Amino acid sequence: MQSTNEELNTLNSELQKSLDRVSELSNDMNNLLSSTEVATIFLDNRLNIRRFTPFATKILNLIEADIGRSIGDITSRITGLNLLKTASEVLDTLHRKNFEMQDDDGNWFSVRVLPYRTLDNLIDGIVINIIDITEIKRTQALAEDAGEFARSIIETIREPLLVLDGDFRVVSGNKAFYETFRTSARESKGVPLYEFGNGQWNIPKLRELLEKIVPEKSSFHDFRVEHDFPLIGHKVLILNGRRIEQRGRRPDLIVIAIEDITE
């Protein structure tokens, strides 16, 4: 009896440690779900609500009493969002669905619906993630507007403009450049400067400028180039340019303005 009691005490101690670990993990999970600004809803195999994060109440009309109810009974702020239909399709096909939707107030949301898999890789319901991406969309729109504004300015400039990447490949040119040198964006984009146009830009002084001066200086001015172009004849050009440092890991760009002073 004494030996049995000692074994029971040992088992109880181990069980208590296991319970403490489970409780700690549960607390960590609850704090993690509460701290994320992601609406997450867990459904069982009958598509009834099993659990949801606090942020989900801001997007869906959810309360604690909704646990156990069908997701089809819950209304959403996002017009046209049919979570019951989407969850049913994912449960039938086991293929996740990702899409973006907008609510009546103009806010954007990214919706992801995927199967809930256990550690044994068994399907035990559905997970729905809804993320508010309104600010991302606004930033993208501002960036697109700024890009379109810059392109509009470039196209109105009468001087030929050429943009190169760090490897001296053509990124883009304006209308004046393509018309002056009788080429097109399709023919030049992505092509090394010294190769496109049958090598007409393989000019020793230009190579010296790009390969020696540009890496050392952020800009150059009034660089004179004289060359015989096969299509447009002898030209005297003045080049002004600037190296544009881009954020992140994107390579720098080189913008070159070309002025024809032949006459």
N, C-alpha and C positions, 0 to 999 in steps of 0.2 A: 504493500500500500504506500509506503514511504517513497519507494522507487517510482511508482506510478504517479504519485503527486508531484515529484520532481520533474518528471517528463511533461506532465500537464502544465506546470508552471513555465517550463521552457517553451512549450508550444504557445501558451498564452502570450508570453513575452514576444515571441517572433510574430505572432498574429497582430499584436498591438503595434509593433514596428511597421508591419505591412500596412495596417490601417492608417498609421500616421503618414506614411509615404503617399498612400492614395489620397488622403485628405490634403496633403501639401500640393500634390499634382493637380487636384481638383481646384484648389485655391488659385494656383498659378494659371490654370486654364481660364477660370472665371475672370481673373484680372486682365489676362491677355485679351479675351473677347470684349471686355468692357472698355478697354483703352483704345481699341482700334475703331477708326471711323469707317467701318465697313459693315453694311447690313448683311448679316449671315443668318440664314434660316436652315435648320436641319429638319428633314422630313423622314418619316419611316417608309416602309415599302407600300403602305396604303396611301401615301402622300398626305399623311396627317402631320401636323406640326409637333416636333419633338422638343425643340429648343430654338431660341433665337437670341441674337446679341442686342444690347440696349439700343444701338444705333438703328436697328431695323424698325423700331417704333416710329422713327422720324420719316420713314419712307412708306411703310405699310401701316395700316391701322391695326396694330397688334397690341394686345394686353396679355398679362399673365394667364388670364382665364382662357385664352385661345389655344393653349397647349393641349393637344389631343384633337383639335378641330382640323378639318380638311383645309388645305391651302386654297382651295377653290372658294371657300367662304370668306376669304379675306380680301378687302378692297385695297387698291393702291393709288398713290398720288400720280403714278405714271400712266397716262392714258394709253390704252391699247396693250398694256402688259398683262398677258394671260399666263400666270405662273403654273396653273394647274395643267394646261395643255402642254406647255414646254417641259414641265417636270415629267409628265406621262411619256412624252416622246423620248426623253433622255433615259428613263427607266426601261423603256421597251428596246431601245437601240444600244444603250450603254455608251453613246457618243455624246461628249459634252457639247454645249451650245454657248456661243459668245455673241453678244450683240449690244448695240448702243441704242438708247431711247431717250426721249425728251418729254418732260412733264409740261403741264399747261402754263407754268411760270417761266418756261424757257431754260430750266435746269437740265443738264445732261447727266445720264447715268450709264455706267457700264455694267451689264448683267451677264453673269456666268452661272450656268447650271450644269452640274456634273454628278456622276454617281458617288454615293458614299461607300467607300471600301473599308472593310475591317482589316486588321493585321493579317488575317488569314486570306485576304484578297477575296472576300465574299461581299456581295452587294447587299447593303443593309439600309437602303434609302437613297435620299437625294440631298445634295448641298447646294444652296442658292447663295451667291454672293452678289451684292449690289453696291457699287462704288460711285460716289458723287464725283464726276469728272468735269463739272461746270467750269472750274478755274482753268483746267487744262485746255478745254475747248476755247475758252476766251483767249488764253495765251496763244494758242495755235492760230486763232482768227487774227489776232494782232500781228503775229509774225507773218502771216500770209498777206495781210494788208500792207505791212511795211515792205515786204518783198515785191508786191505788185506796184507799190509807190516808187520803189527804187528802179524797177524795170521800166516804168513809164518815163521816169526822168532820163534814164540811159537812152531809151529809144528816141527821145526828142533832141538829144545832143547831135549836132551835125558832124562833129569829129568822129572818126572811127574809133571805137573802143574795143579792146580785147581783154578777156579774163583768162588767166592760166592758173593751173594748180601748181603744187610744189615740184612736180616732175616736168613742168613746162608743157603739159598737155592742155589743149584748148578746152576750156569749160564753156565759154559762150562769147558771143560778140554782138554788137548792136547792128541795127539795120544799115547804118552808114558803113560799117566795116565790111559787111558782106557785099554791099553794092560796089564799094570802091575797089575791092580786090577780087571781085567776081567769083565769089564762092558762096557757100550756104552753111547753115547750122548742121544740116545732115552730113555734109562732106567733112566738116572740120571738128565736130564735137568728139572729144576723147582722143583725138589724134595728136601725137607730138608736134609741137610747133615747127620743128625743123623738117618734118616729113610731109605735112599736108600741103596741098596745092602744088604737087610735083616738086617739092623741096624748094619752092621759091622764097621761103623764109629762113633758109639755111644760110644766114648772113653772118660772116665772122664777127663783125662788130656787135651784132645783136647777141650772139652767143656769149661774147665777152661780158656784155652788159648783164645778161640774165644769170650767168654762172659765176661771175666774180663780184660784180658790184652789188646786185640785189641781195645776196645772202649777208652782206656786211652792212648795208644801209636799208632803212625802211622806205626810202623814196629816192627818186632820181628826177632830174629836170633838164630839159633842153638837150637831150642826147641826140646827136645828129647821125643819121644813117643815109647813105647814098647807095642805091642798088638798081640793077636792071631786072624788072619783073617780067616774066614771059608774056603775061596777058595784058599788062597795062603800060609796059615800057619803062623807061628810065625815070626814077623818082628820087627826090630828096625829101627825107622825112625828119621831123622832130618828134622825139618820143618823150613823154612824161609818164611816170608811173609810181605806183605805191604798193608795198607789200601789206596785205591785210591779214592780221593775225586773228584766227578764229578760236572760239572757246572750245573747251573739251579737247578731244583727240583729233578733231578735224584738221586736215592740213591747211597751211597758209595758202592764200590766193595772191596773185599778182594782177593788178589792173593797169593796163597800158592805154594811154590816150595817144593817138597818132595824128600829127598835123602835117599835111602835104604842103611844102614850101617850094615845090619844083619851079613854079612860075616866077 
